[in-house]
Amino acid sequence: MGVIDICKGSTCLIKPQIKLTFGHSDRPNCCSFERSQKSSWVSCMASTVPLNDVKEGQKQHLTGDSFIRPHLRKLSPYQSILPFEVLSTRLGRKPEDIIKLDANENPYGPPPEVFEALGAMKFPYIYPDPESRRLRAALAEDSGLEDKYILVGCGADELIDLIMRCVLEPGDKIVDCPPTFTMYEFDAAVNGALVIKVPRKSDFSLDVEMIAKVVEQEKPKCIFLTSPNNPDGSVIHDDALLKILHLPILVVLDEAYIEFSGMDSRMQWVKNHENLIILRTFSKRAALAGLRVGYGAFPLSIIEYLWRAKQPYNVSVAAEVSACAALSNPTYLETVKVALLQERERLFNLLEKVPFLNPYPSHSNFILCEVTGGKDAKKLKEDLSKMGVMIRHYNNKELSGYVRVSVGKPEQTDVLMNCLNTMS
Ligand SMILES: Cc1ncc(COP(=O)(O)O)c(C=O)c1O
């Protein structure tokens, strides 16, 4: 099986040098690395009974879920946000009256050219271009990287899953560096992979030493890195990235928020690093989250397999025309970005003055805050939502005392601050 044959029969036993412990009880195939030197045996991936082992007489008792792949039967669904209309009904407020600062969306919306292009769409009844040629040509111009290195997806989310489907055998391992975007862990679980967690340091920087150790000892197939990282907004500098790139591991660098960081994208780096993939999205920079357009830069030796494995019509006609139209107005994209960066600074300064919040400096369009002064982060989120202000709270243990606030328009910041001030 895969790179490391760690599974014997139906139970899989790993004997690591570094102790592996289960991360979340609801994510049975996740382990996290601790600095303990004690080695221990960890059992992971549940035992299964293949359907054809079921005796004749028992077959009539089969229920539908017995057809589902065993590892998926234990999967907890991804915790996504509520649809805007549902939220609006629940809160008893019009969508326009909700201050939505919980999903890092871009509140300015896309440039007017997008609405015009959608209205002028001539052939919505014809399947889209499976190679998204127009959009890839526009992205090549936008990024300076030739289109042969670029593949477009139904959001960066689709590309994360597609990469895993192309790279991972069930039982293979990936490295995840929490706290970070939880889709890596989720997609790994869907793909039957084992997640090795190398937690970030207290300043949210990567523990590069530990990553190197884990790569040497556990031989994971790939590592997912995020710069700027969601939820804290920290960036990965060249020295750390280069050290990781020198390891024998596929590095997927997610740059969903790169436009807000003041740093250049590393898309060009895929020409010189056979083990690097860069992911980007239109959701944040161009406010197209609802239309689902992401893209990636890949080494040529990898991209050909993604072309073979991807769904042929993964990017809709509406998504492609919208993304092309957004790129046709770089001035608008730049203006919106500058507005969000200015507002990030103002929001940070205001949050710093709230007695029960400790905000972290961010290179992205959101700010992570530790909730202090004996206040409960979940209750804070719930109280704000009753006032029509949505922020993000985390159910996982590591971040249960934190909230994340997306950067919005100045007037949205004002409403948020008024609400927070009533709680002091
Ligand atoms: C780090 C990161 N990567 C990817 C995505 C998803 O991007 P898309 O909307 O293109 O699927 C998000 C969404 O919030 C994110 O935070």
The ligand as a Gaussian input file, in Angstrom:
#p B3LYP/6-31G(d) Opt

LIG

0 1
 C       -6.532000      29.096000       3.349000
 C       -7.704000      28.903000       2.442000
 N       -7.551000      28.227000       1.316000
 C       -8.578000      28.024000       0.472000
 C       -9.829000      28.515000       0.759000
 C      -10.968000      28.206000      -0.151000
 O      -10.871000      28.933000      -1.318000
 P      -12.014000      28.770000      -2.406000
 O      -13.123000      29.677000      -2.040000
 O      -11.320000      29.176000      -3.689000
 O      -12.416000      27.337000      -2.430000
 C      -10.040000      29.238000       1.922000
 C      -11.383000      29.756000       2.244000
 O      -11.671000      30.382000       3.199000
 C       -8.954000      29.430000       2.806000
 O       -9.109000      30.072000       3.968000

